[in-house]
Amino acid sequence: MAGPAYAGQGYRRAAQHLATKEGVNDTACVLHHAGKWGQTRSALFLLRCGLDKRIKDNEKLTAGTLADREEHIVTAQAIMTFA
């Protein structure tokens, strides 16, 4: 049985696949999910993999502003200040 298209290509390829609309629902990306639930380490991993912190969801919120709205201050700060 064949595995996913990113099998054997490492975590970066998997994260990039998940960040596309084919990988998750079209209302937000996995970075928004990490922001909403205060998953700082996951958010930083995704940012290091190249996800764009400026992407907005259907509510016109970035992942950082979503984390801030949910009162995940550390996660919001980590996303917003990532360079």
ROLUM-960470 format. One record per residue: residue in one letter; x, y, z of N, C-alpha, C in turn. Coordinates in steps of 0.05 Angstrom, whole numbers, padded with zeros to 5 digits, always signed. Layout:
AXYZXYZXYZ/...
// end
This chain:
M+00017-00023+00000+00000+00000+00000+00018+00025+00000/A+00012+00044-00017+00027+00068-00020+00020+00087+00003/G+00040+00101+00013+00036+00121+00034+00030+00148+00023/P+00028+00168+00040+00023+00195+00031+00045+00205+00012/A+00039+00225-00004+00058+00235-00023+00083+00246-00010/Y+00082+00253+00015+00105+00264+00029+00121+00244+00045/A+00113+00218+00044+00126+00197+00059+00156+00197+00052/G+00173+00195+00072+00202+00193+00068+00215+00220+00062/Q+00200+00242+00062+00211+00268+00055+00214+00286+00080/G+00208+00276+00103+00212+00291+00127+00188+00308+00136/Y+00191+00320+00159+00170+00335+00172+00163+00360+00157/R+00183+00373+00145+00177+00398+00131+00157+00394+00108/R+00161+00373+00093+00143+00368+00070+00115+00361+00081/A+00113+00346+00102+00087+00340+00114+00073+00365+00124/A+00088+00382+00137+00076+00407+00147+00066+00425+00125/Q+00082+00426+00103+00073+00442+00080+00048+00430+00068/H+00046+00404+00067+00023+00391+00056-00002+00397+00074/L+00001+00395+00100-00021+00401+00118-00030+00430+00117/A-00012+00448+00109-00019+00476+00109-00035+00484+00084/T-00037+00466+00065-00052+00473+00041-00082+00467+00046/K-00098+00477+00029-00127+00473+00032-00134+00443+00027/E-00117+00429+00013-00122+00400+00009-00117+00385+00035/G-00101+00395+00053-00094+00381+00077-00112+00386+00100/V-00124+00410+00101-00143+00417+00123-00167+00431+00111/N-00186+00437+00128-00209+00451+00117-00202+00479+00108/D-00219+00492+00092-00211+00517+00080-00217+00541+00097/T-00224+00538+00122-00229+00561+00139-00204+00570+00154/A-00184+00553+00156-00159+00560+00170-00138+00540+00163/C-00114+00547+00170-00092+00528+00167-00084+00516+00194/V-00065+00498+00193-00056+00485+00218-00043+00506+00237/L-00032+00527+00226-00020+00547+00244-00042+00561+00260/H-00065+00566+00248-00088+00577+00262-00098+00558+00284/H-00097+00533+00278-00106+00513+00298-00086+00514+00322/A-00060+00515+00316-00041+00517+00338-00045+00542+00354/G-00051+00564+00341-00056+00589+00355-00080+00588+00372/K-00102+00577+00361-00127+00576+00376-00124+00559+00401/W-00109+00538+00401-00107+00520+00424-00081+00524+00440/G-00066+00545+00434-00043+00552+00450-00020+00532+00448/Q-00016+00521+00424+00005+00502+00419+00030+00516+00409/T+00045+00528+00427+00068+00545+00420+00089+00529+00405/R+00097+00506+00415+00118+00491+00402+00109+00482+00374/S+00084+00474+00371+00075+00467+00344+00075+00491+00326/A+00066+00514+00336+00066+00538+00319+00094+00545+00310/L+00113+00544+00328+00141+00550+00321+00152+00530+00300/F+00146+00505+00304+00154+00485+00284+00143+00491+00257/L+00117+00498+00255+00104+00504+00230+00116+00529+00217/L+00122+00549+00234+00135+00573+00223+00163+00567+00212/R+00177+00550+00226+00204+00543+00217+00203+00527+00191/C+00180+00514+00186+00176+00498+00162+00168+00516+00138/G+00163+00541+00144+00158+00560+00123+00129+00570+00120/L+00112+00563+00139+00084+00573+00138+00084+00603+00142/D+00066+00616+00129+00064+00645+00130+00047+00655+00153/K+00058+00669+00172+00043+00679+00195+00023+00701+00188/R+00024+00711+00163+00007+00733+00154-00020+00724+00142/I-00023+00697+00138-00047+00686+00126-00071+00691+00145/K-00093+00700+00134-00117+00705+00151-00138+00684+00145/D-00154+00678+00166-00176+00659+00163-00201+00673+00153/N-00223+00659+00153-00249+00671+00144-00258+00694+00161/E-00249+00696+00186-00256+00718+00203-00236+00741+00201/K-00218+00739+00182-00197+00759+00177-00177+00761+00200/L-00172+00739+00213-00153+00738+00235-00128+00722+00227/T-00105+00732+00235-00080+00716+00232-00079+00696+00255/A-00061+00677+00253-00058+00658+00275-00050+00671+00301/G-00033+00692+00299-00025+00706+00323-00047+00722+00336/T-00064+00735+00320-00087+00749+00332-00108+00730+00343/L-00110+00707+00330-00128+00686+00341-00119+00676+00368/A-00093+00671+00370-00081+00662+00396-00085+00684+00417/D-00081+00709+00409-00086+00731+00428-00115+00732+00437/R-00133+00729+00418-00162+00730+00425-00169+00708+00444/E-00156+00685+00441-00162+00662+00459-00146+00663+00485/E-00131+00685+00488-00115+00690+00512-00092+00671+00516/H-00080+00662+00494-00056+00646+00495-00033+00666+00489/I-00025+00680+00509-00007+00703+00506+00021+00694+00496/V+00031+00672+00507+00058+00663+00499+00057+00654+00469/T+00036+00639+00462+00034+00630+00434+00031+00654+00415/A+00014+00673+00423+00009+00696+00406+00036+00712+00402/Q+00050+00715+00423+00075+00730+00422+00096+00715+00404/A+00097+00688+00407+00115+00672+00392+00109+00674+00362/I+00084+00673+00355+00076+00674+00327+00081+00702+00316/M+00072+00722+00330+00074+00750+00320+00103+00760+00318/T+00121+00750+00335+00149+00760+00334+00167+00742+00318/F+00157+00720+00307+00174+00702+00291+00184+00716+00267/A+00210+00714+00262+00222+00729+00239+00229+00710+00217/
// end
